Amino acid sequence: MANILLINPSYEPTYGGTKGGVPNPIYPALGLAAIAGGALERGHKVKILDLSWRAYDYRLVQDEVRAYRPDVVGIYATTPLMNQLRDLSIVIKDISPNIRVVGGGPHVSALPSESLQESMLDAVFVGEADYTFSQYVEASNPGDVRGLYFKPAGFRFGDAVRSTGMSPLIEKLDDLPMPAWHLYNLEDYHRISRLLVRRTPVTNAEFSRGCVFKCDFCASKITMGLGYRKKSPARCAEEVKMMYDIGFREFWLSDDIFTSDQRWAVEVCEAIAAKNVDMLWTCSNGIRVESADESLFQSLKKAGCYRVSFGFESGNDAILKSFGKGGRASVEQGRFAVQTARSAGLDTAGNFLMGLSHDTEATMWDTIRYARALPLDMMKFGIAIAFPGTPMFKDYAKQGMVKSYNWDNYFIYSDDLLFSHRHLSYGTIKKFMDIAFRRAVLFNPGFVLRRFWHGIKNGEFFWDLYYLVKFFLAPASRAAQASSYYAEERWPVFDFEKAPVAEINYQQAKKSVKVA
């Protein structure tokens, strides 16, 4: 039996104190809960350290590792959290080189070799790690575990890492162990912005995995693959009941295309409603507009769902087709989807992106006018970021358009020049972000009146006022200010830009990232 510590890095260096941090979601990391559930089922001892809502301080991690004395530490990382993962790998290896330190998540799945080369990680998982994590913990030879990149014995920085190939996608999702939501402290998850939820504490859940569409900016295929797999309605309802029994009172559904199979989605809703638990939830990840159906939305409402988010992205049909979302996901279908959801009594939210790969100033104006005209209760604008592993990133890298590999700045409100664009300067994209907020939100009488009435009706008016003031007082972004371990010069700085003592050749590393 192994002692396992799982770590979710801090969101504070990226979002804390900025406009992007005002609606910053703080909820249990589902991926860690999933692999923890599998490890517990196999008899291991597991603890989760969630830093998401705290300021990053490596000393807290040092204290936890020394007290808990783990055999294996697993660290999760999206791209803007990668530098923290790197730092934490150094912190832990300095305490004991015998602790196995591994990484998982979208970033290391996209750049497994590079992630190993720029850190003290022993291995990284690519794809789904629900089973492979426990297999690695128990394996005497990491080469026997599929879905792994690892450093062989005697590894020196710059040596080749080894791969065991991709593990097959998990087809029978009902066979997965239940996520270990109980390992999280419920008190921590009252911290989420009340713009995003009605009740706390809140958690995250999934009823299906994967997506059959190929949007060029989407990173979900990195971990979930291309395709669509579903849990049974009974399993979905069982998970909702379990979350409620633990003490959660709301959850965000993270599925990419939950409502695309409408018959199954209705059956899921009916199974949840039959459990008769007072649990609220939202389709927060954005559902496809072509799946809009009145009876489906009524089923969602009956099952406790009160908000559906739509991934509109653009208000121009040609742009929707250019990045892979065309066909029935049209501008007109988006209008129908919002009206249909509102008729069923659901709140509606919309997500839009500026600077999509084929955007021009004219098409961004189309998006702003479209967002302004839609009768939405909430809307969010972001800059289209080419995350590693996406078709957009690969295309930009081949064209020499990637201008920064500082992962700290890879988030949708970044002020830093990350890429060049075919038609637009980065200053122009940021200008249109500001125009979008002013035209579609702040000085949009229809939206302001809807939001006012929404706040009065649901008792959320003063929350709206609080977050509006907070938004105006916050800066647009700021440089990450983590309390870094390597800042004390205990270890060489693993920084591409400085060609460090750790034998990382900056030019070679940069080249390898570009062709990944």
PESUL-V882691 format. One record per helix or strand. SS is the DSSP state (h for helix, s for strand). FROM is the first residue (numbers start at 1). LEN is the number of residues. If there is no record, write none. Layout:
SS,FROM,LEN
SS,FROM,LEN
This chain:
s,3,6
h,12,4
s,18,1
h,19,4
h,30,12
s,45,6
s,57,1
h,58,11
s,72,5
h,79,17
s,100,5
h,106,5
h,112,6
s,123,3
h,132,7
h,142,3
s,148,3
s,162,2
h,173,3
h,181,3
h,186,5
s,202,4
s,208,2
s,211,1
h,220,5
s,226,1
s,229,2
h,233,14
s,250,4
h,262,14
s,280,8
h,289,3
h,294,9
s,305,9
h,317,6
h,331,13
s,347,8
h,361,13
s,378,6
h,391,8
s,402,1
h,407,3
s,419,1
h,426,17
h,445,14
h,461,13
s,475,1
s,483,1
h,486,3
h,496,3
h,506,9
